[in-house]
Amino acid sequence: MRTLVTKKFSGDNEDYLKAALRYGNDVILAMELCRYLPSFMVPYVCPAIMSFSGSMDRIAGYVRKVVVERLRQQDESKPLPFDCVSWVIVLSFAIRNLCLHPEYIEPLTEEVRGTLNQPPESQYKHMPLLESFMRESSRINPLDGLTIHRKVMQPFTFSTGTHVPVGKIICVPQEALMRDPKYYENPLTFDGFRFVVPEDRESDEPQLKYTDIAAGFPFWGTPNKAW
């Protein structure tokens, strides 16, 4: 909860912690209830549920303080705080895999050192080993088993004959795809340099980047670059 507004504003603030916990419950309640309501009622019922406990307004107040503070720092040309929210999960898995497979530490370290004489804005562009290691770490440790959740608004029949009625939730089996032998040889084995290709040695940039999307790598959701 604290990652949203930093320790400076939340600290041991009991009101914020209670509001954050209640907000999560309100979201689930509103989501499940609105699934069974006629569409014309959703814009009225959902906001009513979310505002009933006041948790959303209380959290917004704390978040607003962070936004105002950041805007003030930006106006004064002060360096913005270095923080992390979602990517810390990915980083923690990468560090864990380094600990489990220490043989990758030396080649990755040498690759990073080899870019230190390049301009800062281009240092990250030619690290095929690191790109591959991060991609493999995410493949082995997906954030969710399912991704790209979508609610069916109109009945649809796929070319295979599978019919999806209105109101059903469809999604992509992220974990299953990223561990499918169809896409990966020995899919349950961690291979940090699985995605390195020979062309990377002579190219200015890796052929396959961590942020690239593929049929067997729906880690970033829809088929667009994540960065």
PAZAPA-4460 file (N, C-alpha, C; in steps of 0.05 Angstrom, whole numbers, plus 32768, in hexadecimal, padded with zeros to 4 digits):
% residues 227
    n_x    n_y    n_z   ca_x   ca_y   ca_z    c_x    c_y    c_z   seq   type   mol
   8010   7FE8   8000   8000   8000   8000   8011   8019   8000     1      M     A
   8027   8018   800E   8038   802F   8012   8045   8037   7FF7     2      R     A
   8049   8024   7FE5   8056   802B   7FCC   8047   803F   7FBB     3      T     A
   802D   8043   7FC0   801E   8056   7FB1   8023   8073   7FB9     4      L     A
   8028   8078   7FD2   802B   8093   7FDB   8044   8099   7FEB     5      V     A
   8056   8085   7FED   806F   8087   7FFB   806B   8088   8019     6      T     A
   8080   8081   8028   807F   8080   8045   807B   809C   8050     7      K     A
   8085   80B1   8041   8082   80CC   804B   8066   80D4   8051     8      K     A
   8053   80CB   8040   8037   80D2   8044   8027   80BD   8052     9      F     A
   802E   80A4   804F   801E   808F   805C   8029   8088   8078    10      S     A
   8043   8081   8078   8050   8079   8091   8040   8064   809F    11      G     A
   8039   8069   80B8   8028   8057   80C7   800C   8062   80C9    12      D     A
   8003   8070   80B5   7FE9   807D   80B4   7FD3   8068   80B3    13      N     A
   7FC6   8064   80C9   7FB2   804F   80CB   7F9A   8054   80B8    14      E     A
   7F93   806D   80B5   7F7D   8074   80A4   7F83   806D   8087    15      D     A
   7F9B   8072   807E   7FA2   806B   8062   7FA2   804D   805E    16      Y     A
   7FAE   803E   8071   7FAF   8021   806E   7F93   8015   806E    17      L     A
   7F81   801F   807F   7F66   8015   807F   7F57   801B   8065    18      K     A
   7F5C   8034   805B   7F4F   803C   8042   7F59   802B   802B    19      A     A
   7F73   8025   802B   7F7E   8016   8015   7F73   7FF9   8015    20      A     A
   7F71   7FED   802C   7F65   7FD2   802E   7F48   7FD2   8026    21      L     A
   7F39   7FE6   802F   7F1D   7FE8   8029   7F19   7FED   800B    22      R     A
   7F2A   7FFD   7FFF   7F28   8003   7FE3   7F2A   7FEA   7FD2    23      Y     A
   7F3D   7FD8   7FD9   7F3F   7FBF   7FCA   7F25   7FAE   7FCC    24      G     A
   7F19   7FAE   7FE4   7F00   7F9F   7FE7   7EEA   7FAC   7FD7    25      N     A
   7EE9   7FC7   7FD7   7ED4   7FD5   7FC8   7ED6   7FCF   7FAA    26      D     A
   7EEF   7FCE   7FA0   7EF3   7FC8   7F83   7EE8   7FAD   7F7C    27      V     A
   7EEF   7F99   7F8C   7EE6   7F7E   7F86   7EC7   7F7C   7F88    28      I     A
   7EBB   7F89   7F9C   7E9E   7F88   7F9F   7E91   7F96   7F87    29      L     A
   7E9B   7FAD   7F80   7E8F   7FBC   7F69   7E92   7FAC   7F4F    30      A     A
   7EA9   7FA0   7F4B   7EAE   7F91   7F33   7E9B   7F79   7F30    31      M     A
   7E99   7F6A   7F46   7E88   7F52   7F45   7E6B   7F59   7F42    32      E     A
   7E62   7F6E   7F50   7E46   7F75   7F4F   7E3F   7F80   7F33    33      L     A
   7E50   7F90   7F28   7E4A   7F9D   7F0E   7E4B   7F89   7EF7    34      C     A
   7E57   7F72   7EFB   7E57   7F5E   7EE6   7E3B   7F54   7EE1    35      R     A
   7E29   7F55   7EF5   7E0F   7F4A   7EF2   7DF9   7F5F   7EEF    36      Y     A
   7E01   7F78   7EEC   7DEE   7F8E   7EE9   7DEC   7F95   7ECB    37      L     A
   7DD5   7F9F   7EC3   7DD2   7FA9   7EA7   7DE6   7FC0   7EA3    38      P     A
   7DF0   7FC2   7E8B   7E06   7FD4   7E85   7DFF   7FF1   7E8B    39      S     A
   7DE5   7FF9   7E88   7DDE   8014   7E8D   7DDF   801C   7EAA    40      F     A
   7DDF   8008   7EBC   7DE0   800D   7ED9   7DFC   8010   7EE4    41      M     A
   7E0F   8004   7ED5   7E2B   8003   7EDF   7E36   801F   7EE5    42      V     A
   7E33   8033   7ED3   7E3F   804D   7ED9   7E34   805B   7EF2    43      P     A
   7E1D   8051   7EFB   7E11   805D   7F13   7E17   804D   7F2D    44      Y     A
   7E15   8033   7F2A   7E19   8021   7F41   7E36   8020   7F4A    45      V     A
   7E48   801C   7F36   7E64   8019   7F3D   7E70   8031   7F4C    46      C     A
   7E6C   804A   7F43   7E76   8061   7F53   7E69   8062   7F6E    47      P     A
   7E50   805A   7F70   7E42   805B   7F8A   7E4F   8048   7F9E    48      A     A
   7E56   8030   7F95   7E63   801D   7FA6   7E7F   8027   7FAE    49      I     A
   7E8E   8032   7F9B   7EA9   803A   7FA0   7EAA   8052   7FB3    50      M     A
   7E95   8062   7FB3   7E95   807B   7FC4   7E88   8076   7FDF    51      S     A
   7E7B   8060   7FE3   7E6B   805B   7FFB   7E7D   805C   8014    52      F     A
   7E93   804E   8014   7EA5   804D   802B   7EB7   8065   802E    53      S     A
   7EBA   8074   8018   7ECC   808B   8019   7EE9   8084   8016    54      G     A
   7EF0   806A   8012   7F0C   8062   8010   7F19   806E   7FF8    55      S     A
   7F0B   806F   7FE1   7F17   807A   7FC9   7F1E   8097   7FCC    56      M     A
   7F0D   80A7   7FD9   7F13   80C3   7FDD   7F2A   80C7   7FF0    57      D     A
   7F2C   80B6   8004   7F42   80B9   8018   7F5D   80B2   800B    58      R     A
   7F5D   809D   7FFB   7F76   8096   7FED   7F7D   80AB   7FD9    59      I     A
   7F69   80B6   7FCA   7F6F   80CB   7FB7   7F7C   80E3   7FC4    60      A     A
   7F74   80E9   7FDD   7F7F   80FF   7FEB   7F9D   80FB   7FF0    61      G     A
   7FA5   80E2   7FF8   7FC1   80DD   7FFC   7FD1   80DD   7FE2    62      Y     A
   7FC5   80D1   7FCD   7FD3   80D1   7FB3   7FD6   80ED   7FA8    63      V     A
   7FC1   80FE   7FAD   7FC3   8119   7FA4   7FDB   8128   7FB0    64      R     A
   7FE1   8122   7FC9   7FF8   812E   7FD6   8012   8127   7FC7    65      K     A
   8014   810E   7FBF   802C   8105   7FB0   802E   8114   7F96    66      V     A
   8017   8115   7F87   8017   8122   7F6D   801F   8140   7F6F    67      V     A
   8013   814D   7F83   8019   816A   7F87   8036   816E   7F8E    68      V     A
   8041   815C   7F9F   805D   815E   7FA6   806F   815A   7F8E    69      E     A
   8068   8146   7F7D   8079   8140   7F66   8078   8158   7F52    70      R     A
   8060   8163   7F4E   805E   817A   7F3C   806E   8192   7F46    71      L     A
   806E   8196   7F60   807D   81AC   7F6C   809B   81A7   7F67    72      R     A
   80A4   818E   7F6B   80C0   8188   7F67   80C8   818C   7F4A    73      Q     A
   80B6   8185   7F38   80BB   8188   7F1C   80BD   81A5   7F14    74      Q     A
   80AB   81B5   7F1F   80AC   81D2   7F19   80C5   81DF   7F23    75      D     A
   80CF   81D5   7F3A   80E7   81E0   7F45   8101   81D3   7F3B    76      E     A
   80FD   81C2   7F26   8114   81B5   7F19   8124   81A4   7F2C    77      S     A
   8116   8199   7F40   8124   8187   7F53   8123   816B   7F49    78      K     A
   8138   815B   7F4F   8137   813F   7F46   8121   812F   7F53    79      P     A
   8112   8120   7F43   80FC   8111   7F4D   8106   80F9   7F5D    80      L     A
   80F8   80F0   7F71   8100   80D8   7F80   8101   80C0   7F6F    81      P     A
   8114   80AF   7F74   8116   8095   7F66   8106   8080   7F75    82      F     A
   80EF   8079   7F69   80DE   8066   7F76   80D7   804F   7F64    83      D     A
   80C9   803C   7F6E   80C2   8024   7F5E   80A7   801A   7F68    84      C     A
   8097   800F   7F55   807E   8003   7F5D   807C   7FE7   7F51    85      V     A
   8075   7FE6   7F37   8071   7FCB   7F2B   808B   7FBD   7F24    86      S     A
   809F   7FCC   7F1B   80B7   7FBE   7F11   80C7   7FB1   7F27    87      W     A
   80C2   7FB9   7F40   80D1   7FAD   7F56   80CB   7F8F   7F58    88      V     A
   80B3   7F86   7F50   80AD   7F6A   7F50   80BE   7F5B   7F3C    89      I     A
   80BF   7F66   7F24   80D0   7F5A   7F0F   80ED   7F59   7F17    90      V     A
   80F6   7F6F   7F23   8112   7F70   7F2C   8118   7F5B   7F42    91      L     A
   8105   7F57   7F54   8109   7F44   7F69   810C   7F28   7F5E    92      S     A
   80FD   7F21   7F4A   80FF   7F07   7F3D   811A   7F04   7F2F    93      F     A
   8123   7F1A   7F22   813D   7F19   7F14   8154   7F15   7F28    94      A     A
   8153   7F22   7F3F   8167   7F1F   7F53   8167   7F02   7F5E    95      I     A
   814F   7EF8   7F62   814C   7EDD   7F6D   8158   7EC9   7F59    96      R     A
   8153   7ECD   7F3F   815E   7EBB   7F2B   817C   7EBD   7F2A    97      N     A
   8187   7ED5   7F2E   81A4   7ED8   7F30   81B0   7EC8   7F47    98      L     A
   81A1   7EC8   7F5D   81AB   7EB9   7F75   81A9   7E9B   7F70    99      C     A
   8194   7E93   7F62   8191   7E76   7F5C   81A4   7E6D   7F46   100      L     A
   81AC   7E7F   7F34   81BD   7E78   7F1E   81D5   7E8C   7F1D   101      H     A
   81E7   7E8A   7F30   81FE   7E9D   7F31   8210   7E9C   7F19   102      P     A
   820E   7E88   7F08   8220   7E87   7EF1   821B   7E9D   7EDD   103      E     A
   8204   7EAB   7EE0   81FD   7EC1   7ECE   8208   7EDC   7ED8   104      Y     A
   8211   7EDD   7EF0   821A   7EF6   7EFC   8232   7F02   7EED   105      I     A
   8246   7EF1   7EE8   825F   7EFB   7EDB   8259   7F05   7EBE   106      E     A
   824D   7EF6   7EAC   8248   7F00   7E91   8236   7F19   7E91   107      P     A
   8223   7F1A   7EA2   8211   7F32   7EA3   8221   7F4A   7EAD   108      L     A
   8232   7F46   7EC1   8242   7F5C   7ECB   8255   7F66   7EB6   109      T     A
   8262   7F54   7EA7   8274   7F5C   7E92   8266   7F6B   7E7C   110      E     A
   824D   7F63   7E75   823E   7F71   7E61   8238   7F8E   7E69   111      E     A
   822F   7F91   7E82   8229   7FAC   7E8C   8242   7FBD   7E8C   112      V     A
   8259   7FB2   7E95   8272   7FC1   7E96   827A   7FCA   7E7A   113      R     A
   8274   7FB9   7E66   827C   7FC0   7E4A   826D   7FD7   7E3F   114      G     A
   8257   7FDF   7E4B   8248   7FF6   7E41   824E   8010   7E50   115      T     A
   825E   800F   7E64   8263   8027   7E75   8270   803D   7E66   116      L     A
   827F   8037   7E50   828C   804C   7E41   827A   8058   7E2C   117      N     A
   8261   804F   7E2A   824E   805A   7E17   823E   8070   7E25   118      Q     A
   8231   8082   7E15   8220   8096   7E20   820A   808A   7E31   119      P     A
   8202   8096   7E47   81EE   808B   7E59   81D4   8083   7E4B   120      P     A
   81CC   8094   7E38   81B2   808E   7E2B   81B2   8076   7E18   121      E     A
   81CA   806C   7E12   81CC   8055   7E00   81D8   803C   7E0E   122      S     A
   81DF   803E   7E27   81EB   8027   7E35   81D9   800F   7E35   123      Q     A
   81C0   8013   7E3A   81AD   7FFD   7E3D   81A5   7FF0   7E23   124      Y     A
   81AC   7FFC   7E0D   81A2   7FF3   7DF3   81B0   7FDA   7DE9   125      K     A
   81C8   7FD5   7DF2   81D7   7FBD   7DE8   81DF   7FAC   7E00   126      H     A
   81CB   7FA0   7E0C   81D0   7F8D   7E22   81BE   7F74   7E1C   127      M     A
   81C5   7F65   7E07   81B4   7F4E   7E00   81B3   7F39   7E16   128      P     A
   81C9   7F36   7E25   81C8   7F22   7E3B   81B5   7F2A   7E51   129      L     A
   81B6   7F43   7E58   81A4   7F4D   7E6D   8187   7F4D   7E64   130      L     A
   8182   7F55   7E4B   8167   7F54   7E40   815C   7F37   7E41   131      E     A
   816D   7F24   7E39   8164   7F08   7E39   8160   7EFE   7E56   132      S     A
   8172   7F05   7E68   816F   7EFC   7E83   8155   7F06   7E90   133      F     A
   814F   7F20   7E8C   8136   7F2B   7E97   811E   7F1F   7E8A   134      M     A
   811F   7F1A   7E70   8108   7F0D   7E62   8104   7EF1   7E6C   135      R     A
   8119   7EE2   7E70   8116   7EC6   7E7A   810D   7EC6   7E97   136      E     A
   8116   7ED9   7EA7   810D   7EDB   7EC3   80EF   7EE0   7EC4   137      S     A
   80E5   7EF2   7EB2   80C8   7EF7   7EB2   80B9   7EE0   7EA6   138      S     A
   80C5   7ED1   7E94   80B7   7EBA   7E88   80B3   7EA4   7E9E   139      R     A
   80C7   7EA0   7EAE   80C6   7E8B   7EC2   80B4   7E94   7EDA   140      I     A
   80B3   7EAE   7EDE   80A5   7EB9   7EF5   8090   7ECE   7EEC   141      N     A
   807B   7EC6   7EDE   8067   7ED9   7ED5   8058   7EE6   7EEC   142      P     A
   8050   7EFF   7EE9   8042   7F0D   7EFE   8027   7F01   7F03   143      L     A
   801A   7EF6   7EEE   7FFF   7EEB   7EF1   7FFE   7ED2   7EE0   144      D     A
   7FEC   7EC0   7EE8   7FE7   7EA8   7ED8   7FD7   7EAF   7EBF   145      G     A
   7FC6   7EC3   7EC1   7FB5   7ECC   7EAB   7FB9   7EEA   7EA7   146      L     A
   7FB6   7EF2   7E8E   7FBA   7F0F   7E88   7FA6   7F17   7E72   147      T     A
   7FA5   7F31   7E6D   7F93   7F3D   7E59   7F77   7F34   7E5D   148      I     A
   7F6C   7F39   7E75   7F51   7F32   7E7B   7F3D   7F44   7E6C   149      H     A
   7F2A   7F38   7E5F   7F16   7F48   7E50   7EFA   7F3C   7E54   150      R     A
   7EE7   7F4E   7E58   7ECC   7F45   7E5A   7EBF   7F46   7E3F   151      K     A
   7EB0   7F30   7E38   7EA3   7F2E   7E1E   7E8A   7F40   7E1D   152      V     A
   7E8A   7F53   7E0B   7E73   7F66   7E09   7E5F   7F5D   7DF4   153      M     A
   7E69   7F4D   7DE0   7E58   7F43   7DCB   7E5F   7F26   7DC7   154      Q     A
   7E4C   7F15   7DC0   7E52   7EF8   7DBC   7E66   7EF5   7DA4   155      P     A
   7E78   7EE3   7DA7   7E8D   7EDF   7D93   7E94   7EC2   7D90   156      F     A
   7E98   7EBA   7D77   7E9F   7E9E   7D71   7EBA   7E9E   7D63   157      T     A
   7ECE   7E90   7D6E   7EE8   7E8E   7D62   7EE8   7E7B   7D4A   158      F     A
   7EFD   7E7D   7D39   7EFE   7E6C   7D21   7EFF   7E4E   7D28   159      S     A
   7F07   7E48   7D41   7F08   7E2C   7D4A   7EEC   7E22   7D52   160      T     A
   7ED8   7E34   7D53   7EBD   7E2C   7D5B   7EB7   7E32   7D78   161      G     A
   7ECB   7E3B   7D87   7EC6   7E42   7DA3   7EB5   7E5B   7DA5   162      T     A
   7EA0   7E59   7DB3   7E8D   7E70   7DB6   7E8F   7E7C   7DD2   163      H     A
   7E91   7E96   7DD3   7E93   7EA5   7DEC   7E7A   7EB6   7DEF   164      V     A
   7E69   7EB1   7E03   7E51   7EC1   7E07   7E57   7EDB   7E15   165      P     A
   7E44   7EED   7E14   7E46   7F07   7E21   7E49   7F04   7E3F   166      V     A
   7E5A   7F14   7E4B   7E5D   7F14   7E68   7E73   7F03   7E72   167      G     A
   7E7E   7EF1   7E62   7E94   7EE1   7E6A   7EAF   7EF0   7E6A   168      K     A
   7EC1   7EE7   7E7A   7EDC   7EF3   7E7B   7EF0   7EE1   7E6D   169      I     A
   7EFE   7EEC   7E59   7F12   7EDC   7E4B   7F2E   7EE9   7E52   170      I     A
   7F42   7ED9   7E50   7F5D   7EE3   7E56   7F72   7ED1   7E49   171      C     A
   7F8A   7EDA   7E4A   7FA1   7ECB   7E3D   7FAF   7EBC   7E53   172      V     A
   7FB4   7EA2   7E4F   7FC2   7E92   7E64   7FE0   7E97   7E63   173      P     A
   7FE8   7EAD   7E70   8003   7EB7   7E6E   8018   7EA2   7E77   174      Q     A
   8014   7E97   7E8F   8027   7E84   7E99   8029   7E6B   7E88   175      E     A
   8013   7E61   7E7F   8013   7E49   7E6E   8021   7E4E   7E54   176      A     A
   801D   7E65   7E48   802A   7E6B   7E2E   8048   7E6D   7E32   177      L     A
   8050   7E7A   7E47   806D   7E7E   7E4B   807C   7E65   7E55   178      M     A
   806D   7E50   7E5A   8079   7E36   7E61   8070   7E20   7E4E   179      R     A
   8069   7E28   7E36   805F   7E16   7E22   8077   7E0C   7E11   180      D     A
   807A   7DF1   7E0F   8090   7DE6   7DFE   808E   7DEE   7DE1   181      P     A
   8076   7DF7   7DD9   8073   7E00   7DBD   8084   7E18   7DB8   182      K     A
   8088   7E29   7DCC   8097   7E41   7DC8   80B3   7E40   7DD4   183      Y     A
   80B7   7E2E   7DE8   80D1   7E2E   7DF6   80DA   7E11   7DFA   184      Y     A
   80F3   7E0D   7DF3   8100   7DF3   7DF9   8106   7DF1   7E17   185      E     A
   8100   7DDA   7E23   8103   7DD7   7E40   80F8   7DEF   7E4F   186      N     A
   80DE   7DF4   7E4C   80D2   7E0C   7E57   80D4   7E10   7E75   187      P     A
   80D7   7DFA   7E84   80D8   7DFC   7EA1   80F4   7E01   7EAB   188      L     A
   8108   7E01   7E99   8124   7E06   7EA0   812B   7E23   7E9C   189      T     A
   8137   7E2F   7EB0   8140   7E4B   7EAE   8159   7E4C   7E9D   190      F     A
   8157   7E5B   7E86   816D   7E5F   7E74   8170   7E7D   7E70   191      D     A
   8181   7E8A   7E7F   8184   7EA7   7E7F   818A   7EB3   7E64   192      G     A
   8198   7EA4   7E53   81A0   7EAE   7E39   818F   7EA1   7E22   193      F     A
   8178   7E98   7E29   8166   7E8B   7E16   8160   7E9D   7DFE   194      R     A
   815E   7EB7   7E02   8154   7EC9   7DED   816B   7ED7   7DDF   195      F     A
   8184   7ED0   7DE4   819A   7EDC   7DD6   819E   7ECF   7DBB   196      V     A
   81A1   7EDF   7DA6   81A5   7ED4   7D8B   81C1   7EDD   7D82   197      V     A
   81CD   7ECE   7D6F   81E8   7ED5   7D66   81EA   7EF1   7D5B   198      P     A
   81D4   7EFB   7D4E   81D5   7F15   7D42   81D9   7F2B   7D57   199      E     A
   81D3   7F26   7D70   81D6   7F3A   7D85   81F2   7F43   7D89   200      D     A
   8205   7F31   7D83   8221   7F38   7D87   822B   7F4F   7D75   201      R     A
   821F   7F51   7D5D   8227   7F65   7D4A   8213   7F7C   7D47   202      E     A
   81FC   7F79   7D53   81E7   7F8D   7D50   81EA   7FA3   7D65   203      S     A
   81E0   7FBB   7D5E   81E0   7FD1   7D71   81CC   7FCD   7D88   204      D     A
   81B7   7FBE   7D82   81A3   7FB9   7D96   819B   7F9B   7D95   205      E     A
   8193   7F8F   7DAB   818A   7F73   7DAB   8173   7F6F   7D98   206      P     A
   8172   7F58   7D8B   815D   7F51   7D79   8142   7F4E   7D88   207      Q     A
   8144   7F43   7DA0   812C   7F3F   7DB0   8130   7F4C   7DCB   208      L     A
   811F   7F60   7DD1   8121   7F6F   7DE9   810E   7F65   7DFF   209      K     A
   8114   7F6C   7E17   8103   7F64   7E2E   80E6   7F6E   7E2A   210      Y     A
   80E3   7F85   7E1E   80C8   7F90   7E1B   80B9   7F88   7E02   211      T     A
   80C5   7F76   7DF2   80B8   7F6C   7DDA   80A2   7F58   7DE1   212      D     A
   808D   7F58   7DD1   8077   7F46   7DD4   8079   7F2F   7DC0   213      I     A
   8071   7F17   7DC8   8070   7F00   7DB6   8059   7EEE   7DBE   214      A     A
   8051   7EDC   7DAC   803A   7ECB   7DB2   803F   7EBB   7DCB   215      A     A
   8057   7EB3   7DD0   805D   7EA3   7DE7   8068   7EB4   7DFF   216      G     A
   8065   7ECE   7DFC   806F   7EE0   7E11   805C   7EF7   7E15   217      F     A
   8044   7EF2   7E20   8030   7F08   7E24   8034   7F16   7E3E   218      P     A
   804D   7F1A   7E47   8052   7F25   7E61   8048   7F42   7E64   219      F     A
   8049   7F50   7E4E   8041   7F6D   7E4F   8025   7F72   7E46   220      W     A
   8015   7F5D   7E42   7FF9   7F61   7E3B   7FF5   7F61   7E1D   221      G     A
   7FEA   7F77   7E12   7FE3   7F78   7DF6   7FFC   7F78   7DE4   222      T     A
   7FF9   7F71   7DCA   8010   7F6F   7DB8   801C   7F89   7DB0   223      P     A
   8024   7F99   7DC3   8033   7FB2   7DBD   804C   7FB2   7DCF   224      N     A
   805F   7FC2   7DC7   8077   7FC4   7DD7   8070   7FD1   7DF2   225      K     A
   807D   7FC7   7E07   8076   7FD2   7E22   8086   7FEB   7E27   226      A     A
   8099   7FF2   7E16   80A9   800A   7E1B   80AE   8018   7E01   227      W     A
***
